[in-house]
Amino acid sequence: MMSQPPPELPFQIAYLIKKYIAGEISPEEQATLDAWINQSDSNRILWDDLLQGQASGWTNTPLQSFDMDVVIGSIHQKIRKNRQRRIFIYSAAAAVLLIIGSIGMQYLKVLTPPESEMVMVVPGNEVPPGSTKARLVMDNGHTIGLDKAGDSTFAEGADVQVQQQQGVLSFQAKNNARELPSFNTLITPKGGEYKLVLHDGTVVWLNAASSIRFPNRFSGKQRAVELTGEAYFEVAHDPQRPFIVTVNGSEIQVLGTAFDVKAYQPAITYTTLVNGAVRVAPAGSKGEVLHPGQMARSGNGGLRITTADVEQVTAWKNKQIILRDADLRDIMEELSRWYNVEVVYAGDFKGATGVTIEISRDVPLKKILEMIMLTKSARFKIDGDVVTVLPFRSN
């Protein structure tokens, strides 16, 4: 009979699993975790069960207060109730920490599927997440590369001061400015994001593969910008000068509010209101006013308003990837933009639906693909900047 582990071991392993899920585990720590996983078959059982079930019910219970038999029975009861093909990845791994500590390391399965079932990353080829980077194309055609490291300040004409600091680009204009405004364009590549503060105080988070055209200062009776891709806006309140976002031929009219606009498809725009009020007006129509928590889908001559999953829609702005009950192709489209990879499909994957991912946006791509593989939706092979999506089992 195998001897019981020392009391501190459950906490050590729980700590390592938390780091593994966060993508922060070192090679030495990974070796320690692997050694524990391979110690017994029972160490490989519970983790798969946890991923298929929901462990959040234990997250507020003190570690020492669990009864092992009750916990194990509860786990299996939850598993029977939750057979959907989904995976929950807890950013803080709180549930995993509690359950592991309570059952003395008797049940846990390594996060990686059996090698016989997967085609994975080419050795030595890792795809890092996106980063803070963009380029600013000024009105005179001059282009400036932007990142998080290069702080700088420069003038644009006689009236506007431009500052780049820690991944934030901001514009400040003199109160008595006399020059006509000039128009700049901020562009993020695939694998990039950037934060912009307009001269009126409006804050714009620009997602990957997006662009925004804006004046270096607002004048006249309205504040207007043009968007492609996706951005999150926190608009400075100014009832005398409405804020207008033009995207895909539609107008989003704002006084002061927070909202997300997603327009990666040429003819479709999704507008999600977080707070305040906006009017979404497709070309040639008066449009409709959104209320907080609503999403408008506009394009192809129509406008449809539904209830939004605000947390999911705005997750990218908070350094998270949250996709609930999503199609595999939608997930891979999201990953393609953020990790700057090309996705190739070896099959149609029309039935690969109902997959849920909740994970930090800062983890390497391989980690996310490993998690998706646990849903048995697909296998993956990474070669350079190309990800091939394969059927889970080869014929």
N, C-alpha and C positions, 0 to 999 in steps of 0.2 A: 504493500500500500504506500502510495506516495505521501511524503511528509507535507504538512500544511505550510504554506508560504509564510514568511515573517509578516507581522502586522503592517509594516511600512510598504511591502511590495504592492498591494492593491493600489495604493495611492500613487506609487511611482509609475505603474503601468497606466493608470488612469491619466496621469499627467502626460505620458508619452502619446497616448491615443488622442488626447486633446491637441497636442502639437501636430500629430499626423494629419488630423482633419483640417487644421488651419494651414497646412502646408509649410510648417515651420520646423519640422523635425530634422535634426542633423544626422549625418551618416552613422555616427556612433550611437545615437539614441535609437535610430532605426534598427541597428543590429541587436540592441537590447530587447526591443519590442519583438523582433522576429524570433529571437531565442525563446521568449515566453510563449509566443503563438505556437511554436513547434514542440513545445514541452509535452502537450497531450492533445488527444482528439477533443476532449471536452472544452479546451480553450478555443476551439474553432466553431463551436455551435451557436452561442448566443448572439454573436455580432450580426450574423445574417438575419436572425430572428428580430433583432432590434431594428434593423434597417427596414424590414418588411412591416413592422408594427409601429406603434407610436409610444415613445418613452417619456413624453413631456409631462405625464401625470406625476412623475416622481421628482420633478426638478426642485420642488420647494421643501422636500423632506430631509431632515438631518441624516447624514451618512450613517451614523451608528444605530439608527432606530429601525432599520429594516429587518424583517424576518425573512430568511433566505427562501423558505418554502413558499411563503406568500408571494414574494417577488417573482419567483420563477413561474408559479401558477398564473399570476396576473399577466406576465409577459405573454404566455401562450394563449391566454384568453383574448388578449388584444390582437394577437396575430390572426386568430381565427376570424376576427371581425374586420380585418383590414387586408384583403387579398389583392387590392389594386396594384398595378404595376407602377410603383412610385418609389422614390427614395427621398428621405428627409435628412439633410445634412445640417446639424446644429452648429452654428458658428462658434459658440462658446462651449459646445459639447457638454453642457451641464447635465443632461439626462444620462449620458454615457458615464460621466464621472460618478454620479450617485449610484447607479446600478452596479457598476464594476466594484466600487468599494463595498457595497452591501453583500455581495455574494462570494467574496473571497477569491475572486479570479477563477471560478470554476467553469464559467461559460463565457466564451467570447470567440468570435470568428474574425479573422483578418479581413481587412477591407478589400483586398485584391482577390478577384475570382480565380478559380483554378486555372493554371497555365494552359491546360488542354482545351479550355473553352474560349481562349482569347488570342487575338492577334493584336499586339500592342505597339508601343513606341519603338522605333528603330533605336538600337543602343546608342547612347550619347546624344540623342536628339531631343532636347527639351524645348517647349514653346512657352516663353514667359508671358505673363499678362500684359495688357496695355499699360500706358504710362501717361504722364502729363506732358503733352507736346502738341504743337499746332504751328501754323504759320499765318502771319498777318500780311495781307496784300493791301497796300495803301493806295490812296486815290491816284497817286502819280505812277503807280505800277511797281514801286519798290517793295520787295518782299523781305520780311524779317522772320527768322526762325525763332520759335519760342519753346522753352522747356521750363522745368522747375528750378533749374540751377542758375540760369543766367539772369540775374537781376539787372535792370537798367532803367534809365529815365531819359526821355528825349522829347523835343518839342515837335508838334505838327502845325506848322504855320506860326503866326504870332500870338494866337489866342488859346491854343490847346496844349496841355501837357499830358504825355502818355507815360505810364509807369508799368513795368513788368516786375512783379515781386512774388517769389515763391509760387509760381504757377497761376498767378492772377494778373490779368491785363486790365488796367483801369484808365479812364479818360477824365480829365478835369479841365473845365473851360473857364475863362475869365468872365466875370459878371457883365463886363462892358464889351464883350466880344463884338467885333465889327466885320470880320471876314465871313464869307459864306461858308457853311459847313462843307466838309469834304467827306466822301464815303469810303469806308474801309471794309474789308472782308476778312473775317477770321475763319480759318479752315482747319479742321482736325482730320488727320488721316485715319485709316483703319488702325486700331491699336493705339489711339490717342484720345485725349479729352482735355478740355480747358475751361477755365472760369473767366468770365468777362464782366466788368462793372462799367456800365454805360455812364455817361456824364450826368444823367439825372439821378443816379443812385440805383437804377434797376440792375439786378444781378442775373446773369445768364450762365447756366452750366451747359456746355456744349458736349454732346456725346460723340463717340467715334464716328468717323466717316460722315461728318456734318459740316455745314457752313452757315454763317450769318453775315449779312450785309447790313451795315448800320452807319449812321452819320457820327462824326467825332463829337458833335454836340447837336442837341435838338433845338430847332427854331420853328416858329409858326404855331399853328393851332393843334398839331398832333405830333405824336412820336411814333415813327414807323420804322420797322426793320423787316428784312426778308430772310426766310429760313429754308434750308434744305436739311434733311436728316432728322435729328432729334435734339431738343433742348428743353431745359427746365427753366422757367422764368419766375422770378420774384420781382414784380413790377412796383416801382416807387409810386406812391399815391399822388395823383395830380388830376383832380376832377376837371380842370380847365383844359387839359391836353390829353385826350385818350391815347392809350398805347395800342398800336396796331401791328400784328404779325401777319405778313403775307406769306402764304405757303401753298403750293400746288393750286394756285388760282383762287384759293379761299382767303377770307380775312377773319382773323380773331381779334375782336375789339375788347379792350381792357381799360379799366380805370386804375385799379390797384389790387393785385391778387397774386396767387401762386398757382402755376399750372404747368403741365407737360405737353409738348407737341411732338408727335412722332410722324415723320413723313418720308420714310425711306422708299416707299413705293411711289412711282411717278404720279399716280392719279388718286391715291388714297391718303387721307390725313386723319390721325387720331389725336384728339384734344381731350386731356383729362384734367378736370378742375380739382385742385386741392382745397383752396379756400377763396373766398371772394365771389366774383361773378364775371363771366365772359360771354360774349355773343359770337357764335360760330356762324359765319355767313358764306356759304359757297357762292361762286360767281353767279350773279344774276338773281340772287334771292336776299330776303331780309334776314334769314337765318333764325337761330333759336338761342335762347339764353340758357347756359348751363348752371346747375347748382352744385355745390361741393359734393364730391363723390361720384359725379357723373362723367361719362365719356361720350364724346361725339365722334362718329365715323362719318367723314364727309368725302365726297368724290363721286365721279361718274354720274353727276347730276342729282345725287341724293344726299340726305342727311339722316342719320339714325342715332338716337341717344339711348344709352344703356347705363346700368350701374357699373362702376369701375372697381377693380381691385387696386386701390391707390398704392398700397404697399408694394405690389408687384410692379406697377408701372414706373414708380419713382425709385425702385431699388438701385438702379445704375448710378444715380446721383449720390447715393449713400454707400457706394463701394460694395454693393451686393449684386448677386445674380439671383433673382427669384422668378421662377417660371412654374406655374401651377397647372396641372392637367394639360400640358402642352403637347403639341405634335413634335416629333423628333426633328423634323425639318425646320420648324420655327426655332427650336433650341440651337440647332447647328448654325442657323443664320445669325443668331445673336452671338454665338461664340466666334464665328468667322469675323465679325466686325471688331470684336474686342481683342482677339488674339492675332489678328491680321493673317489669317490662313485661308486657303482655298479649300472648299469642301466638295468632294467627289463622291457620288453615290453608286454603289454596286448593287442596285436593286431599287424598287420604288418606295418601300417603307411606308406605304399608305396606312398600314395598320399599326404603326408605331405611335400610339397616342397615349394620353393619360400619364405622362411622365412629369414628375415634380422635382425641381432642384431648388435648394436654398443653400447658398454657399458664398463665401467671400469672393469678391471680384479680383483679389490679389493673388490667388493661388495659381500655380502652373496649369496649363491646359490638360496635361496628362492626368492630373488628379481628378478633374471634372469628368473626363472620359471614363475613368475607372468607376466612378460613381454611377454614371449612366449605364455602364455594362452590367451592373448589379440588377438593373431593371429587366435585363434580358431583351432589350429593345434592339440592340445592335452591338457589333464589335467595331474596333477602330484600328487603323494603322496610320501612323504619322511618318511622313517622309519629307524632311525639309519643311516647307510651308504649305504642304498639301496633306489634308486629312481625308482618308478614304473610309467611308462608312460601309461596313460589311454586314451581311446577315449574321445573326447571333450564332447560328450553327451552319456550317458549310454543308452543301448537298454532296 
